Amino acid sequence: MNHLEAMQIYVRVAELASFTQAADSLGLPKASVSTAIKQLETLLATRLLHRTTRSVQMTQDGLIFYERSKDMLADMEELKTLFQQGDGEISGRLRVDLPNGIARNIIIPQLPSFLALHPRLEIELSCTDRRVDVVREGFDCVIRVGNLIDSALIARPLGYLRQINCASPAYLARYGVPQTIEALAQHKLIHYASNFGGKPPGFEYQIRVQNKVQHKVQEMAGSITVNNSDAYQAACLAGLGIIQAPEIGLRAMIEQGQLVEILGDYLAEAMPMSILYAHRRHLSKRTQIFMHWVAETMRPHLSP
């Protein structure tokens, strides 16, 4: 095993803090991973990792070697594409994470044309409502919808997703169509929560008062709380209550008569959408091209 391969293995072990997980992510036997680390430590004449039965942690020398290795590997990645002519020459693996609805409704249907332009590219596509760890899980970039928490990641804003209110025809036939905020006292909201146990928010809306937009929340009863977007839509289709979600994922169901848009004068705040990635200096060419393509693909569906 050459030194460059050993460095790649070390970086994965350091980021995942696990020999087993690093071996799985790289498709290597665990013994090969252990051997590579031992060879590096022998070559450098220093211990890079503290190993216990429960954890793997970098030593001080290991941390320095990790940072330098990341820079060198990124430089090598850039050198591979330095003399490539045109975008069509990009190759390699690209690992990305997208919200489920965005992937299903927008990105995946357009992927065939993108991959036709870049046939040597391999995409690992994660679709989940949980917030993946970009660095530890080795993602090149991720798309996030909603306000961003403080992070060391670099964010590229794409625009805003308009939110609307919807319910099923069966629900409205049973409870009536609400026309005002006060009428919501007789209705049910399908609650969405990333983590159960806390008090879910109510019906969110904005009103304009003296040329200023105010954000309001109306508490509402609900029979069900879900924690992913597929269950959120399914509960609405089943007639369990009202939902508030980006229009992009609901428009087709509205046009097909499966859902009905309601309370158009009381809309929640539009949700920002961003692409996040870990390193600006060493952003690979394939990641740059993919991010640009995502931005252009999403443009017709976003507000500035």
N, C-alpha and C positions, 0 to 999 in steps of 0.2 A: 504493500500500500504506500503510495507516494505521500509526501508531506502535505500537499494541497488537500487531498482527500481526508487525511487525518485531521487537518484544521477544520474542514467542513463538519466532520463528525464531532469534534470537540465543541464547536459552536452550538450544535443541536443539543448535546448533552447539557451544556451550561444553561441554555435557554429553557430547557424542559426540566432541568434538575432531576433527570432520571435516565439511566442507561437503557432501561426497557423501553420507555416511550421514545427515546431517540432512535433506537434500533427499529422500532415499528414505523416511525415516520420516514426513515431512510430506506426501509425495505432490506435491512441487513440483519444477520444473526447477532444476538447480544454479545457473543464471544468476540466477534470481529470489532465491535464497538469498544469493548474493554481492551482488546489488544492495541487498537489505534491510540487510545489514551495513554497506555503504558509506554508505547513507543515514543510518543511526544514527550512524556515526562523524562524518559531516559535521554532523549536528544537534548532537551533543555536543561537537564540536570536540576530540576525543581519539581515540587509537587503542585499540580494544577487544581486538583479537586480533593476536598475532604469527603470521604465516603463513610457512611454508616448504614446500618440495616434499614433505616427509615428515610434517609435523605442524602442528597448529593449537593454540596455547596462549593463554590469557587474559593480558592485561597486568594491572598492578595496578589501573588504572582499570576494566578489563574485569571483574575479579573483583568489585569493588564494585558495578558496574552489574548483574552477574549476580545477586548476592544480593538487591538491591533489586527487580530485575525479577521474580524468583521470588515475592517477597512481594506485589507489585502484581498479578501474574497470578492468584495464589491469591485475593487479595481480590476481584478481578473475578469469579472463578468462584463465590465465595460469594454475591456480589451477584446473580448470575443466578438463584439458587435461593432468595433471601431471602424472596420473597413467594409461593413456590409452596405450594399447599395439598395436604398429604398426600404419602405416599411415591410414589404413582402418577405424579407429575409429573416424576420425574427423567428426564434425557435425557443424551445425549452418549456418548463412547467410554470404555470401561473396559478397561484392559489388565492382565491377571492371569496369574500363572504357578502351576501346580499340578503335583505329582508325577503321573506317568502313571497309576498304579493308582488313586489317589484320584479323578482326573478321570474315568477310564473307568467305575469301579464305583459312585461315589457322586454326584459333582457333575453330570456331564453328563446322566445320566438324570433328574435333578430340575430341570434348567435350563428346560425348557419352561414349567413352572408359574411359575417366577420371572420369565421374560421376558413371560409373559402379563400379569403384574401391572405390568410396566414396559416397554411395547412400544416406547418411544422410546429405549431403552438399546441400545447396540451393544457387544458384548463381544469383545475380542481375547483368545483363550485359548491360552496357551502351555503345552504339556505336555512336560516334559523332566526328566531326572535330573540335569542339570548345574545349578550354582548361577548363576542369572542375576544380572546387575548391576541392581539395582532402579532406581538413579538414572540410570545411563548409558543403559539400555535403555528408560527411560520407563514402568516398571510402577507401577501404582497400589498394588497389594499382591501378595504372594506367600504361598503356603502352604509351609512347610518341615517336614519330618519328620526328627527326630534332634536331637542337642544342637547349640545355636547357638554359632557362634564369635563372638568379640568384634566388635561392629559398631556403626555409628552409627544403624542402623535401629532402629525401635521394634517390640517384639514383644508380641503379645497371645496368651498361652497358651490353647490350646483343650482340651487333655487328653492322654491317652496311648493309643497303639495297642498292644494286646497282641500279642506275637510267639509264633508256634508253629513246630514242626519238622515238615517234611513230606518224603515221598519218593513215587515212583510205585509202583504195584503191581508193575510189571515189575522195577524195581530191587530191591524187597523180596523178590520171588520168587527173584531171583538171589543176593542177599547175605544174606538173612534179616532179621528185624526186631530191631534193637538194643534191649536192655532196660536197659543200664547204660552209664555213661560209658566204662568199660573196653572194652566191646564195640565202641566206635567205632574202635578200632585196625584192625578188619577192614572198615571202611567208607570211603566217599569223600564229601567235602564239595564242593559247588559253591561256589567262592569268588566273592565280590563285591568289586570294587575300583573306586573312582572313577578312580584313575589307575594304570596298569600300571607294573610295574618294582619295586615294593616287595613286602614279604612280606605276603600277605593274612592277616587274622586267622583263627583256627580256629573251633571250635564253642564258642559262648558260652552260659553257663548260670549260674544262681544257686542257691545252697544256703543253708540257714539253720543257723547254728552259734551255739549259746548265745543264741538270740533275736536274732541279728544276721544280716542277709542279706549273703552274700559273693559277689562276682562272680568267676567262673572262666572260663578259656579253655583248651580242650583242642585241642592241635595235631592236625590231620587232613590226610591226603593228599587230593588232588583232581586230576582230569584236565582241568578247565576253569575258567577265571576269566573272568567277564563284567563289563561296566560299565554295564548298565542293567537295569531291573526286568523288562522284557518278555523279554529273553534269559535272565534268571535263572529265571523261571517255565518258559520253553520248555525249558531244559536239564534242569530237574527232570522235566517231563512226558516228556522223551525217555529218562529212566532213567539220567541221568549222575551222580546223587548226591543227597545230602540238602541241603535249603535251610532257612534260618531267615528268616522274613518275617512282616510283620503279618498277622494272621488275616483282616482285612477283605478282602484281595485273594485269599485262598486258600479261603475257606469254600465258595464255590459249586463249586469243583473237587473239594473233599472230598465234598460232598453228591452230586455226580455220579459219584463213584468214580474220578475221574481221578488223585487224590492221596490219600494216607493220612497221617493225623496220627500222629506217633510221639513217644516220649520226653516224655510229658506232664509228668513230674516234673522235667524239666530244661529250663526255658524261659529264653530270653534276657531281658534287662531290657526292659521296655516302652519304646517310643519316644515321646518328647514330640512333640506337633504344635502348631505356632504359625502365626499370621498375622503377617507382617512388612510394615511400610510405612515411608515415609521421613519424613513430616512430621506431627506431631500437631496443630499449630496450624491448618494449612490442609488438613485432610483433607476432601475433597469429600463432599457429601451422598450421591452415588451410591456412593462407596467405602465410606462408613459403612454404608449399607443393605446392600450386597453382603456386607461382612464379617459383619454381624449374621446375614444369611441363611446364610452358610457355617457359622458357629458353630452355628446351630440345626440345620442339615442334618447336620452331623457328630456332634452330641451323642449320638444313640443308638448310635454306633459307637465311642465313646471312653470310657475310664475317667477318673475325676476325677484 
